[in-house]
Amino acid sequence: MRTIVNFSGRIFSRLSIIVVLFVVGVTAQGQKSSSITIHDSSPGGEGATASLRNEIKSALEREKPCVETMDDQDLRDAIQDERDRALLEGGDSSDALKAIGERWGSNVVVSVKGIPGPGGSTSLSARGLDMRTARMVANEIGNDGSERQMAENLVRSLGPYLADQCKPHWVGTIRYEFRWDETKQKNDAGAMRAAVRNTKRTLTETSNWSNLVKATLLPPSDPKSVNSPMAMVIHRMSMIYTKKSSTTGELYCRVAGRNPFWTGYTADYSETTTQIGQGTDKMPIFIEIDDKEYRISVNAPKGKTIGKTETSRSESNCDGKTPPADITAREFPESELAGTSFEVRAPTPKSATNLSGSKTLPDGKTKITWDLRLVKPK
């Protein structure tokens, strides 16, 4: 968002550090990998391999439930979250980078590719690489309709390199999103002014509010707290209010050497107030499950907010010209973004190891989505 970038020069420039953390596995040599990264290398985009990637994830959940899977979208989301955090919060991002690096400490990477063929068909391939030795350890080739068999064969070949034992722990994300957009418009004569007549004004007011809480569960540090895992929680808010008026009419003019006269008149005014806030911290997530329903409780950290108001004003004069707009900007003092919390309840499924769903609250503006999986030995 342009207005956010204008607040300061704290532009995040440590993207290369993040990429290095993703590429370099942190698991010790010889230890089986507890996570796997699925990367799409299709020349035409990720859509060609969507079905195959989903089948690989499903096969891993069935055969290697101790292994967590990540893909390119997870990578992009993590990088963008860290960019946004550093832009507003500044300071040392070592903790956030370390958490991302731990999450992507994969010793095994699967590269999938889809190449368009004749008659709308797609030629698929999936290769498994052991990042410690840079050696290909699995290779499957197929076509549309063979994704499930390809995924099963691939996971079977990767089996010796993937962990079978682990302490039970939850993985996944929970998102809380509120968004309210409103536009009001009215037409009137505008404010009364001397030397101006027959005015018509269009006044437009636009409000955009958003609030996001995103909790990404982290690898466990204490195996005893299975149902109170730690998560990297991002709490972000944004408010943009814009008021614009456009006025036309006639202006009474007195110009030397001429009789007084009326001429066309225009005036434009805009005022935009922007406020953004963000807080990031590691916080516990609480998961309670009984025979009838489960509950997920999330606490969001406090943070800080910054903002400013920009105004632009232009008005025509008696010589028929409109001078350049007069633009001003005023920044607000930094203030605190209050912490918050929310919870979601849903019926307990037959398999309480997968908790996922989506719920829109009665206000119609708030949506909560969650996708959690209990990682444990098969």
C-alpha positions as CSV (number, residue, x, y, z in Angstrom):
1,M,0.0,0.0,0.0
2,R,1.6,3.3,-1.1
3,T,0.5,5.3,2.0
4,I,2.2,2.8,4.3
5,V,5.5,3.0,2.5
6,N,5.4,6.8,2.8
7,F,5.4,6.7,6.6
8,S,9.1,6.0,6.9
9,G,12.3,4.8,5.2
10,R,12.4,1.5,7.1
11,I,12.2,-0.6,4.0
12,F,13.0,-4.2,4.6
13,S,16.2,-5.2,2.9
14,R,17.0,-8.6,4.5
15,L,15.1,-10.8,2.1
16,S,18.3,-12.6,1.1
17,I,18.8,-13.7,4.8
18,I,15.3,-15.3,4.8
19,V,16.0,-17.2,1.5
20,V,19.2,-18.6,2.9
21,L,17.4,-19.9,6.0
22,F,14.8,-21.6,3.8
23,V,17.4,-23.3,1.6
24,V,19.7,-24.5,4.3
25,G,18.4,-27.5,6.3
26,V,18.9,-27.2,10.1
27,T,18.5,-30.9,10.8
28,A,21.6,-32.7,11.7
29,Q,23.4,-34.9,9.2
30,G,21.9,-38.5,9.2
31,Q,18.7,-37.6,11.0
32,K,15.5,-38.3,9.2
33,S,13.6,-35.2,8.1
34,S,10.5,-34.1,10.0
35,S,9.4,-31.7,7.3
36,I,9.3,-31.6,3.5
37,T,9.1,-28.7,1.1
38,I,7.1,-29.1,-2.1
39,H,8.2,-26.7,-4.8
40,D,6.5,-26.1,-8.2
41,S,8.8,-25.5,-11.2
42,S,6.2,-25.6,-13.9
43,P,6.9,-23.1,-16.8
44,G,3.2,-22.2,-17.0
45,G,2.5,-21.6,-13.3
46,E,1.5,-23.6,-10.2
47,G,-2.0,-24.4,-11.4
48,A,-0.8,-27.3,-13.6
49,T,0.4,-29.3,-10.5
50,A,-2.2,-28.3,-7.9
51,S,-3.9,-31.8,-8.0
52,L,-0.5,-33.6,-7.8
53,R,0.7,-31.5,-4.9
54,N,-2.5,-32.1,-2.9
55,E,-2.2,-35.8,-3.5
56,I,1.4,-35.8,-2.3
57,K,0.3,-34.0,0.9
58,S,-2.5,-36.5,1.4
59,A,-0.2,-39.4,0.9
60,L,2.3,-38.0,3.4
61,E,-0.4,-37.5,6.0
62,R,-1.5,-41.2,5.6
63,E,2.0,-42.8,5.4
64,K,4.2,-40.3,7.2
65,P,2.0,-38.4,9.7
66,C,5.1,-37.2,11.7
67,V,6.2,-35.1,8.6
68,E,5.0,-31.5,8.2
69,T,4.6,-30.2,4.6
70,M,5.2,-26.7,3.3
71,D,4.9,-25.3,-0.2
72,D,5.7,-22.2,-2.2
73,Q,2.6,-20.3,-0.9
74,D,3.7,-20.9,2.6
75,L,7.1,-19.5,1.7
76,R,5.6,-16.4,0.1
77,D,3.3,-15.8,3.0
78,A,6.1,-16.0,5.5
79,I,8.3,-13.6,3.6
80,Q,5.5,-11.1,3.2
81,D,4.6,-11.3,6.9
82,E,8.2,-10.6,7.8
83,R,8.5,-7.7,5.4
84,D,5.3,-6.1,6.8
85,R,6.5,-6.7,10.3
86,A,9.9,-5.2,9.7
87,L,8.5,-2.2,7.8
88,L,6.4,-1.1,10.8
89,E,8.2,-2.4,13.8
90,G,11.8,-2.1,12.6
91,G,14.6,-3.4,14.8
92,D,16.3,-6.7,14.9
93,S,14.3,-9.5,13.2
94,S,16.5,-12.4,14.3
95,D,13.8,-14.1,16.3
96,A,11.3,-14.0,13.4
97,L,13.9,-15.2,10.9
98,K,15.0,-18.0,13.2
99,A,11.4,-19.2,13.6
100,I,10.9,-19.2,9.8
101,G,14.2,-21.0,9.3
102,E,13.3,-23.7,11.8
103,R,9.9,-24.1,10.1
104,W,11.6,-24.6,6.8
105,G,14.5,-26.7,8.0
106,S,13.7,-29.4,5.4
107,N,16.3,-32.0,4.4
108,V,13.9,-33.2,1.7
109,V,12.6,-31.1,-1.2
110,V,10.1,-32.4,-3.8
111,S,10.1,-30.5,-7.1
112,V,7.0,-30.9,-9.2
113,K,6.5,-29.8,-12.8
114,G,3.6,-29.8,-15.2
115,I,4.2,-29.3,-18.9
116,P,1.2,-28.8,-21.3
117,G,0.8,-31.5,-23.9
118,P,-1.4,-32.1,-27.0
119,G,-5.2,-32.0,-26.6
120,G,-5.0,-30.1,-23.4
121,S,-3.2,-32.9,-21.5
122,T,-0.4,-32.2,-19.0
123,S,2.8,-34.2,-18.5
124,L,3.6,-34.4,-14.8
125,S,6.9,-35.1,-13.0
126,A,7.9,-35.2,-9.3
127,R,11.4,-35.5,-8.1
128,G,12.6,-35.9,-4.5
129,L,16.0,-34.5,-3.5
130,D,18.0,-35.1,-0.4
131,M,19.4,-31.6,0.4
132,R,22.2,-33.0,2.5
133,T,23.8,-34.8,-0.4
134,A,22.1,-33.0,-3.3
135,R,21.1,-36.4,-4.6
136,M,17.8,-37.3,-6.3
137,V,16.2,-40.1,-4.2
138,A,12.8,-40.3,-6.0
139,N,11.5,-39.7,-9.5
140,E,8.0,-40.2,-10.8
141,I,6.6,-39.4,-14.2
142,G,2.9,-39.5,-15.2
143,N,0.0,-37.7,-16.9
144,D,-3.4,-36.3,-15.9
145,G,-5.4,-38.8,-13.9
146,S,-2.3,-40.6,-12.4
147,E,-1.6,-38.1,-9.6
148,R,-2.7,-40.3,-6.8
149,Q,-0.5,-43.3,-7.9
150,M,2.4,-40.9,-8.6
151,A,2.1,-39.5,-5.0
152,E,1.9,-42.9,-3.4
153,N,5.0,-44.1,-5.3
154,L,6.9,-41.0,-4.5
155,V,6.2,-41.1,-0.8
156,R,7.1,-44.8,-0.7
157,S,10.5,-43.9,-2.3
158,L,11.0,-41.1,0.1
159,G,10.1,-43.2,3.1
160,P,13.6,-44.0,4.3
161,Y,14.5,-40.3,4.4
162,L,11.4,-39.2,6.4
163,A,10.8,-39.4,10.2
164,D,8.5,-42.0,11.6
165,Q,8.9,-41.0,15.3
166,C,7.9,-37.7,16.8
167,K,6.4,-36.2,19.9
168,P,2.7,-35.4,19.2
169,H,2.2,-31.8,18.4
170,W,-0.2,-29.6,16.4
171,V,0.7,-27.8,13.1
172,G,-1.2,-25.3,11.0
173,T,-2.6,-21.8,11.1
174,I,-5.6,-19.9,12.4
175,R,-6.8,-16.6,10.8
176,Y,-9.2,-13.9,12.0
177,E,-10.1,-11.3,9.4
178,F,-12.4,-8.3,9.8
179,R,-13.0,-6.0,6.8
180,W,-15.5,-3.1,6.5
181,D,-15.7,-1.0,3.4
182,E,-18.2,1.9,3.0
183,T,-18.7,4.7,0.6
184,K,-21.2,7.6,1.1
185,Q,-22.0,10.2,-1.5
186,K,-24.2,13.3,-1.4
187,N,-24.9,16.3,-3.6
188,D,-25.6,19.8,-2.3
189,A,-24.7,23.5,-2.8
190,G,-21.6,23.3,-0.5
191,A,-20.6,26.0,2.0
192,M,-21.9,29.5,1.4
193,R,-19.1,31.8,0.2
194,A,-19.0,35.5,-0.8
195,A,-18.4,36.1,-4.5
196,V,-19.4,32.6,-5.5
197,R,-22.9,31.6,-6.7
198,N,-24.9,28.8,-8.3
199,T,-22.5,26.2,-6.7
200,K,-23.0,22.4,-6.9
201,R,-20.9,20.1,-4.8
202,T,-20.4,16.4,-4.8
203,L,-19.1,15.1,-1.5
204,T,-17.7,11.5,-1.3
205,E,-16.6,9.8,1.9
206,T,-14.9,6.4,1.8
207,S,-14.0,4.3,4.9
208,N,-11.8,1.1,4.7
209,W,-11.2,-0.8,8.0
210,S,-9.4,-4.1,8.4
211,N,-8.1,-6.2,11.2
212,L,-6.1,-9.4,10.9
213,V,-4.8,-11.9,13.4
214,K,-2.8,-14.8,12.0
215,A,-1.4,-17.5,14.2
216,T,1.2,-20.0,12.7
217,L,2.0,-22.9,15.1
218,L,5.7,-23.4,15.8
219,P,7.7,-26.6,16.4
220,P,7.2,-27.8,20.0
221,S,9.7,-26.9,22.7
222,D,7.9,-28.7,25.5
223,P,6.2,-32.0,24.5
224,K,4.1,-31.9,27.6
225,S,2.0,-29.0,26.3
226,V,0.4,-30.7,23.3
227,N,-2.8,-28.7,23.5
228,S,-1.2,-25.4,24.3
229,P,1.3,-25.0,21.5
230,M,3.3,-21.8,20.9
231,A,2.6,-19.8,17.7
232,M,4.0,-16.9,15.9
233,V,1.0,-14.5,16.1
234,I,0.7,-11.4,13.9
235,H,-1.8,-8.7,14.8
236,R,-2.4,-6.1,12.1
237,M,-4.9,-3.3,11.6
238,S,-5.5,-0.7,9.0
239,M,-7.8,2.3,8.7
240,I,-8.1,4.6,5.7
241,Y,-10.7,7.4,5.6
242,T,-11.0,9.6,2.6
243,K,-13.2,12.7,2.1
244,K,-13.3,14.3,-1.3
245,S,-15.4,17.2,-2.6
246,S,-15.7,18.6,-6.1
247,T,-17.5,22.0,-6.5
248,T,-18.6,23.9,-9.6
249,G,-20.3,27.3,-9.9
250,E,-19.6,30.9,-10.8
251,L,-17.0,33.3,-9.4
252,Y,-17.5,37.1,-9.1
253,C,-14.3,38.8,-10.4
254,R,-12.9,42.3,-10.3
255,V,-10.0,42.7,-12.7
256,A,-8.2,46.0,-13.4
257,G,-9.3,47.6,-16.7
258,R,-12.5,45.5,-16.9
259,N,-16.0,45.7,-15.6
260,P,-16.9,43.2,-12.8
261,F,-18.0,39.8,-14.3
262,W,-18.9,36.3,-13.4
263,T,-16.8,33.3,-14.7
264,G,-16.8,29.6,-14.3
265,Y,-15.5,28.3,-11.0
266,T,-14.1,24.9,-9.8
267,A,-12.8,23.8,-6.4
268,D,-11.5,20.4,-5.4
269,Y,-10.5,19.2,-1.9
270,S,-9.4,15.8,-0.6
271,E,-8.4,14.7,2.9
272,T,-7.0,11.2,3.6
273,T,-6.4,9.9,7.1
274,T,-4.4,6.6,7.3
275,Q,-3.6,4.7,10.4
276,I,-1.8,1.3,10.5
277,G,-0.7,-0.9,13.4
278,Q,1.0,-4.2,14.0
279,G,2.2,-6.4,16.8
280,T,4.1,-9.7,16.5
281,D,5.0,-12.1,19.3
282,K,5.2,-15.8,20.2
283,M,2.1,-16.7,22.2
284,P,0.4,-19.9,23.3
285,I,-2.7,-21.3,21.5
286,F,-5.2,-23.3,23.5
287,I,-7.0,-26.3,22.0
288,E,-9.7,-28.0,24.0
289,I,-11.5,-31.2,22.7
290,D,-14.3,-33.2,24.2
291,D,-16.8,-35.7,22.7
292,K,-19.2,-33.0,21.4
293,E,-17.1,-30.0,20.4
294,Y,-13.7,-28.5,20.4
295,R,-12.5,-24.9,21.1
296,I,-9.5,-23.0,19.8
297,S,-8.5,-19.9,21.7
298,V,-6.1,-17.4,20.3
299,N,-4.5,-14.4,22.0
300,A,-3.1,-11.6,19.8
301,P,-0.2,-9.3,21.0
302,K,-0.3,-5.6,21.5
303,G,1.8,-3.5,19.1
304,K,2.1,0.1,17.9
305,T,0.3,2.3,15.4
306,I,1.4,5.1,13.2
307,G,-0.6,7.4,10.9
308,K,-0.9,10.6,9.1
309,T,-3.4,13.0,7.4
310,E,-2.8,14.3,3.8
311,T,-4.8,17.1,2.3
312,S,-4.9,18.5,-1.2
313,R,-6.7,21.7,-2.2
314,S,-7.1,23.4,-5.6
315,E,-9.3,26.3,-6.7
316,S,-9.7,28.2,-10.0
317,N,-9.3,32.0,-10.2
318,C,-10.5,34.9,-12.3
319,D,-7.9,34.4,-15.0
320,G,-9.5,31.1,-15.9
321,K,-6.5,29.1,-14.6
322,T,-6.2,26.6,-11.8
323,P,-2.9,26.9,-9.8
324,P,-1.1,23.7,-8.7
325,A,-2.8,22.0,-5.8
326,D,-1.7,22.9,-2.3
327,I,-0.7,19.6,-0.6
328,T,0.0,19.2,3.1
329,A,0.8,16.2,5.4
330,R,0.7,15.8,9.1
331,E,1.9,12.7,11.0
332,F,0.4,11.4,14.2
333,P,2.4,10.5,17.3
334,E,3.1,6.8,17.7
335,S,0.4,5.1,19.9
336,E,-0.3,1.6,21.2
337,L,-2.3,-1.1,19.4
338,A,-4.2,-3.0,22.1
339,G,-3.9,-6.7,22.3
340,T,-7.0,-8.8,21.7
341,S,-8.3,-12.4,21.7
342,F,-10.9,-14.6,20.0
343,E,-12.0,-18.2,20.0
344,V,-13.8,-20.6,17.7
345,R,-16.0,-23.6,18.6
346,A,-17.0,-26.4,16.3
347,P,-18.4,-30.0,16.5
348,T,-15.7,-32.6,17.2
349,P,-15.1,-34.6,14.0
350,K,-14.7,-38.4,14.0
351,S,-11.0,-37.9,13.5
352,A,-10.0,-35.3,16.1
353,T,-6.5,-35.2,14.6
354,N,-7.7,-32.8,11.9
355,L,-9.4,-29.6,12.9
356,S,-10.3,-27.3,10.0
357,G,-13.2,-25.1,9.0
358,S,-14.4,-21.6,8.3
359,K,-16.9,-19.4,10.0
360,T,-18.4,-16.0,9.2
361,L,-19.7,-14.1,12.2
362,P,-23.2,-12.6,12.3
363,D,-21.8,-9.1,11.4
364,G,-21.0,-10.4,7.9
365,K,-17.6,-8.7,8.1
366,T,-15.6,-11.1,10.2
367,K,-14.3,-14.4,9.0
368,I,-12.3,-17.0,11.0
369,T,-10.6,-19.9,9.2
370,W,-8.5,-22.6,10.8
371,D,-6.6,-25.7,9.5
372,L,-4.8,-27.7,12.2
373,R,-3.4,-31.2,12.1
374,L,-2.1,-33.3,15.0
375,V,1.3,-34.7,14.0
376,K,2.1,-38.0,15.8
377,P,3.5,-41.4,15.0
378,K,1.5,-43.6,12.7
